[in-house]
């Protein structure tokens, strides 16, 4: 038996080690994919910057003889970025930050890039790659493929759109009251941390589920108010009249649940249960008949009669030790021992 227990424990530990190893391998593979995507994304940016520097130097070296780069087959999309610039690489789940303390509608200040120092409203937050889209900030020309332009009815292949900005490159701007002057002014918050759950979150909104505070001051920053999404009525929706029509009236004569549900909620074999199903009662009767039959068969043998006689004598002896109320009568030896113990306890306390 000890060998079986030992083999079971070893097999369980081995399975746990395999599961842990598989989870670590999956995280490592996800991290490698993320790094490959990030390197490819950065390579596109570096290639664009390097090509622009080469063109600028060529224009400076050749002067009037510099080629017209805004002409020819690629002239319409000259200077525009690739559509891949709109999709930063995804960060693995186990490496993402726990709390994102910026929501659509917040005002942020851009700390890096060509728009450094500009303050504007956040349009969209993407937790998968930890980026934000700021209104009228980080604008760039992006070239779209012909099939996408035909789908949206655009004539120009180049469109000026907002590119995402990393969360680390923006700082939250909060309006606070100055206790000295009593006026309200915008404050650039350096560090924000997440706190307890946000219980006043409206249903159907993108408001985060936690509260946020200014680090070092413990001042709560309220989330921007967002209107819930408008629900559009469809043909397959249930009518309000059908929903509000009462179809069940509570009564003491009819249970609120079917008997099968009551059996799942309440133990079918509980001794405190007073109501049983007819099928269960019939089954219990059959079991009682079976016990009586087996008991009558066992009494036909000398051994069975001896066991029954001994059980009857034991029951009579136990019943003789009880009073009319069914309580066990204490014998003289036990009563004397308790009396002696109480006297010695009284002497020691005196």
C-alpha positions as CSV (number, residue, x, y, z in Angstrom):
1,X,0.0,0.0,0.0
2,X,2.9,2.3,0.8
3,X,4.3,1.7,-2.7
4,X,1.0,2.7,-4.3
5,X,0.8,5.9,-2.3
6,X,4.4,6.7,-3.1
7,X,3.9,6.1,-6.8
8,X,0.7,8.3,-6.8
9,X,2.5,11.1,-5.1
10,X,5.5,10.9,-7.5
11,X,3.1,10.9,-10.5
12,X,1.2,13.9,-9.2
13,X,4.5,15.9,-8.5
14,X,5.7,15.0,-12.0
15,X,2.5,16.2,-13.6
16,X,2.7,19.5,-11.7
17,X,6.3,20.0,-12.8
18,X,5.3,19.3,-16.4
19,X,2.5,21.9,-16.2
20,X,4.7,24.5,-14.7
21,X,7.4,23.8,-17.4
22,X,4.7,24.1,-20.1
23,X,3.4,27.4,-18.7
24,X,6.9,28.8,-18.6
25,X,7.6,27.7,-22.2
26,X,4.4,29.3,-23.4
27,X,5.3,32.6,-21.6
28,X,8.8,32.4,-23.1
29,X,7.4,31.8,-26.6
30,X,4.9,34.7,-26.2
31,X,7.8,37.0,-25.1
32,X,9.9,36.0,-28.1
33,X,7.0,36.7,-30.5
34,X,6.5,40.1,-28.8
35,X,10.2,40.9,-29.2
36,X,10.2,39.9,-32.8
37,X,7.2,42.2,-33.5
38,X,8.8,45.0,-31.6
39,X,12.1,44.7,-33.5
40,X,10.2,44.7,-36.8
41,X,8.2,47.8,-35.7
42,X,11.3,49.6,-34.6
43,X,13.0,48.6,-37.9
44,X,10.3,50.2,-39.9
45,X,10.8,53.5,-37.9
46,X,14.6,53.4,-38.2
47,X,14.4,52.6,-42.0
48,X,12.0,55.6,-42.5
49,X,14.3,57.9,-40.6
50,X,17.5,56.7,-42.4
51,X,15.9,57.0,-45.8
52,X,14.7,60.5,-45.1
53,X,18.2,61.5,-43.9
54,X,19.7,60.1,-47.1
55,X,17.2,62.0,-49.2
56,X,17.9,65.2,-47.4
57,X,21.6,64.9,-47.8
58,X,21.1,64.0,-51.5
59,X,19.0,67.1,-52.0
60,X,21.6,69.2,-50.3
61,X,24.5,67.8,-52.3
62,X,22.8,67.9,-55.7
63,X,21.0,71.2,-55.3
64,X,19.0,72.0,-58.4
65,X,19.8,68.6,-59.9
66,X,18.0,66.8,-57.0
67,X,15.3,64.5,-58.3
68,X,11.6,65.4,-57.8
69,X,10.5,62.8,-55.3
70,X,6.9,63.9,-55.3
71,X,6.5,62.9,-58.9
72,X,6.2,59.5,-60.6
73,X,4.3,56.4,-59.6
74,X,5.2,56.8,-55.9
75,X,4.8,60.5,-55.8
76,X,1.3,60.5,-54.3
77,X,2.4,58.5,-51.3
78,X,5.8,60.1,-50.9
79,X,6.6,60.9,-47.2
80,X,3.7,58.8,-45.9
81,X,4.2,56.0,-43.4
82,X,3.3,52.4,-43.7
83,X,0.0,51.2,-42.2
84,X,2.0,49.0,-39.8
85,X,2.8,52.2,-37.9
86,X,-0.8,52.3,-36.6
87,X,-0.4,48.9,-34.9
88,X,2.3,48.8,-32.2
89,X,3.4,45.3,-31.0
90,X,1.2,43.6,-28.4
91,X,2.7,43.1,-24.9
92,X,2.5,39.6,-23.3
93,X,-0.2,39.3,-20.7
94,X,2.2,38.4,-17.9
95,X,4.2,41.6,-18.5
96,X,1.4,44.1,-18.7
97,X,0.8,46.6,-15.9
98,X,-2.0,45.7,-13.5
99,X,-3.6,49.2,-13.5
100,X,-4.0,51.6,-16.4
101,X,-4.8,54.9,-14.8
102,X,-5.8,56.7,-18.0
103,X,-9.3,56.5,-19.5
104,X,-10.9,58.1,-22.6
105,X,-11.9,61.7,-21.7
106,X,-8.8,62.4,-19.6
107,X,-6.5,65.3,-20.3
108,X,-2.8,64.4,-20.8
109,X,0.4,66.1,-21.6
110,X,2.8,64.6,-24.2
111,X,6.3,64.4,-22.8
112,X,8.2,63.2,-25.8
113,X,8.2,63.6,-29.6
114,X,7.5,66.5,-31.9
115,X,4.3,67.5,-29.9
116,X,6.1,67.7,-26.6
117,X,4.3,69.9,-24.1
118,X,0.9,69.8,-25.8
119,X,-2.1,69.0,-23.7
120,X,-5.2,67.4,-25.2
121,X,-7.9,64.8,-24.5
122,X,-7.5,61.1,-24.7
123,X,-9.6,59.4,-27.4
124,X,-8.8,55.7,-27.0
125,X,-6.8,53.5,-24.6
126,X,-5.4,50.2,-25.8
127,X,-4.4,48.0,-22.9
128,X,-3.0,45.2,-25.2
129,X,0.0,47.4,-26.3
130,X,-0.3,50.0,-23.5
131,X,-0.8,53.0,-25.8
132,X,-3.2,55.9,-25.9
133,X,-4.6,58.0,-28.8
134,X,-4.5,61.7,-28.0
135,X,-6.7,64.1,-30.0
136,X,-4.9,66.2,-32.6
137,X,-1.5,65.0,-31.4
138,X,1.2,62.8,-33.0
139,X,-0.4,63.4,-36.4
140,X,1.2,61.6,-39.4
141,X,0.4,60.8,-43.0
142,X,-0.3,57.1,-43.6
143,X,-0.7,55.5,-46.9
144,X,-3.7,53.1,-47.3
145,X,-3.9,50.2,-49.8
146,X,-6.3,50.7,-52.8
147,X,-8.8,48.0,-51.6
148,X,-9.2,49.8,-48.2
149,X,-9.7,53.2,-50.0
150,X,-12.4,51.6,-52.2
151,X,-14.1,50.1,-49.2
152,X,-14.4,53.4,-47.4
153,X,-14.9,55.6,-50.5
154,X,-11.6,57.5,-50.2
155,X,-10.0,59.0,-53.2
156,X,-6.7,60.0,-51.8
157,X,-4.3,57.2,-50.9
158,X,-2.8,59.2,-48.0
159,X,-4.6,60.2,-44.9
160,X,-3.5,62.2,-41.9
161,X,-4.4,60.3,-38.7
162,X,-3.4,60.1,-35.0
163,X,-0.7,57.6,-34.2
164,X,-0.7,55.9,-30.8
165,X,1.5,57.2,-28.0
166,X,3.0,55.0,-25.3
167,X,1.6,55.4,-21.8
168,X,5.1,56.2,-20.4
169,X,5.3,59.2,-22.8
170,X,2.2,61.0,-21.4
171,X,1.4,62.5,-18.0
172,X,-2.0,63.0,-16.5
173,X,-3.3,66.6,-16.2
174,X,-5.6,67.1,-13.2
175,X,-7.5,70.3,-12.1
176,X,-6.9,70.8,-8.4
177,X,-7.9,73.6,-6.0
178,X,-5.1,75.7,-4.5
179,X,-5.8,76.0,-0.8
180,X,-3.7,79.2,-0.6
181,X,-5.3,81.2,-3.3
182,X,-8.6,79.3,-3.6
183,X,-8.3,79.1,-7.4
184,X,-8.4,76.0,-9.6
185,X,-5.3,75.2,-11.8
186,X,-4.1,72.4,-13.9
187,X,-1.4,70.1,-12.2
188,X,0.8,67.7,-14.1
189,X,0.7,64.5,-12.1
190,X,4.0,62.6,-12.0
191,X,2.9,59.3,-10.5
192,X,-0.6,57.7,-10.1
193,X,-1.4,54.5,-8.4
194,X,-4.5,52.3,-8.5
195,X,-6.6,51.6,-5.4
196,X,-9.8,49.8,-4.3
197,X,-12.6,48.9,-6.7
198,X,-14.7,51.6,-8.2
199,X,-18.3,50.8,-7.2
200,X,-20.1,53.7,-9.0
201,X,-19.1,52.4,-12.4
202,X,-22.1,52.7,-14.8
203,X,-23.1,49.6,-16.7
204,X,-22.0,49.4,-20.3
205,X,-19.2,51.9,-20.1
206,X,-15.5,51.7,-20.6
207,X,-14.7,53.2,-17.2
208,X,-12.0,51.1,-15.4
209,X,-13.0,49.0,-12.4
210,X,-10.6,50.6,-9.9
211,X,-10.0,54.0,-8.3
212,X,-6.9,56.1,-8.8
213,X,-4.9,58.4,-6.5
214,X,-2.1,60.8,-6.7
215,X,1.0,59.2,-5.2
216,X,2.2,60.9,-2.0
217,X,-0.9,63.0,-1.6
218,X,-3.7,60.3,-1.5
219,X,-6.0,62.6,-3.5
220,X,-8.5,60.6,-5.5
221,X,-8.7,61.5,-9.2
222,X,-12.3,61.0,-10.5
223,X,-12.8,59.1,-13.7
224,X,-14.3,61.1,-16.7
225,X,-18.0,60.6,-17.1
226,X,-18.8,58.4,-20.1
227,X,-22.3,57.9,-21.5
228,X,-23.5,54.3,-21.7
229,X,-23.9,52.9,-25.2
230,X,-27.3,53.4,-26.8
231,X,-29.2,50.2,-27.1
232,X,-30.9,49.8,-30.4
233,X,-34.2,47.9,-30.6
234,X,-34.2,44.9,-33.0
235,X,-36.9,42.7,-34.4
236,X,-35.9,39.7,-32.2
237,X,-35.9,41.7,-28.9
238,X,-38.6,40.8,-26.3
239,X,-41.3,43.4,-25.9
240,X,-41.4,45.3,-22.6
241,X,-45.1,44.4,-22.3
242,X,-44.1,40.7,-22.3
243,X,-41.3,41.2,-19.8
244,X,-43.5,43.2,-17.3
245,X,-46.4,40.8,-17.5
246,X,-46.4,38.6,-14.3
247,X,-46.4,34.9,-15.1
248,X,-46.0,33.5,-11.6
249,X,-47.7,34.4,-8.3
250,X,-46.1,33.3,-5.1
251,X,-48.2,30.9,-3.0
252,X,-47.8,28.7,0.0
253,X,-49.5,25.8,-1.8
254,X,-47.2,25.7,-4.8
255,X,-43.4,25.7,-4.4
256,X,-41.4,28.3,-6.3
257,X,-39.2,25.6,-7.8
258,X,-39.8,22.2,-9.3
259,X,-39.4,19.2,-7.1
260,X,-36.2,18.3,-8.9
261,X,-34.6,21.6,-8.0
262,X,-35.7,21.3,-4.4
263,X,-34.0,17.9,-4.3
264,X,-30.8,19.5,-5.4
265,X,-31.0,22.3,-2.9
266,X,-32.2,20.2,0.1
267,X,-30.6,16.9,1.0
268,X,-33.0,14.1,0.0
269,X,-31.9,11.9,2.9
270,X,-31.9,14.5,5.6
271,X,-33.6,13.6,8.9
272,X,-34.9,17.1,9.2
273,X,-36.8,16.8,6.0
274,X,-40.6,16.4,6.4
275,X,-41.7,16.3,2.7
276,X,-40.5,13.6,0.4
277,X,-41.3,12.6,-3.2
278,X,-43.6,9.6,-3.7
279,X,-40.9,7.7,-5.5
280,X,-38.5,8.2,-2.7
281,X,-41.1,7.0,-0.1
282,X,-41.7,3.8,-2.2
283,X,-38.0,3.1,-2.4
284,X,-37.7,3.5,1.4
285,X,-40.6,1.1,2.0
286,X,-38.9,-1.5,-0.2
287,X,-35.7,-1.1,1.7
288,X,-37.6,-1.6,5.0
289,X,-39.3,-4.7,3.7
290,X,-35.9,-6.0,2.6
291,X,-34.5,-5.4,6.1
292,X,-37.4,-7.2,7.8
293,X,-37.1,-10.1,5.4
294,X,-33.4,-10.5,6.1
295,X,-34.0,-10.2,9.8
296,X,-36.6,-12.9,9.8
297,X,-34.3,-15.1,7.8
298,X,-31.5,-14.6,10.3
299,X,-33.8,-15.5,13.2
300,X,-34.4,-19.0,11.8
301,X,-30.8,-20.0,12.8
302,X,-29.6,-20.6,16.4
303,X,-26.9,-18.0,16.0
304,X,-29.4,-15.4,14.8
305,X,-31.7,-16.2,17.8
306,X,-28.7,-15.8,20.2
307,X,-27.8,-12.4,18.7
308,X,-31.4,-11.2,18.9
309,X,-31.6,-12.3,22.6
310,X,-28.4,-10.5,23.5
311,X,-29.5,-7.3,21.7
312,X,-32.8,-7.4,23.6
313,X,-31.1,-7.8,27.0
314,X,-28.7,-4.9,26.2
315,X,-31.7,-2.7,25.2
316,X,-33.5,-3.6,28.5
317,X,-30.4,-2.8,30.5
318,X,-29.9,0.5,28.8
319,X,-33.6,1.4,29.3
320,X,-33.4,0.5,33.0
321,X,-30.7,3.1,33.5
322,X,-33.0,5.9,32.3
323,X,-35.7,7.8,34.1
324,X,-39.2,8.6,32.9
325,X,-37.9,11.6,30.9
326,X,-35.3,9.5,29.1
327,X,-32.3,10.9,30.9
328,X,-29.6,8.5,32.1
329,X,-29.6,8.0,35.9
330,X,-26.3,8.7,37.6
331,X,-25.0,5.8,39.7
332,X,-23.8,6.1,43.3
333,X,-20.1,5.7,42.4
334,X,-20.1,8.6,39.9
335,X,-22.1,10.8,42.3
336,X,-19.7,10.1,45.2
337,X,-16.7,11.0,42.9
338,X,-18.2,14.3,41.9
339,X,-19.1,15.2,45.5
340,X,-15.5,14.4,46.6
341,X,-14.0,16.5,43.8
342,X,-16.2,19.5,44.7
343,X,-15.2,19.3,48.4
344,X,-11.5,19.2,47.6
345,X,-12.0,22.1,45.2
346,X,-13.7,24.1,47.9
347,X,-10.9,23.4,50.4
348,X,-8.2,24.4,48.0
349,X,-9.9,27.7,47.2
350,X,-10.5,28.5,50.9
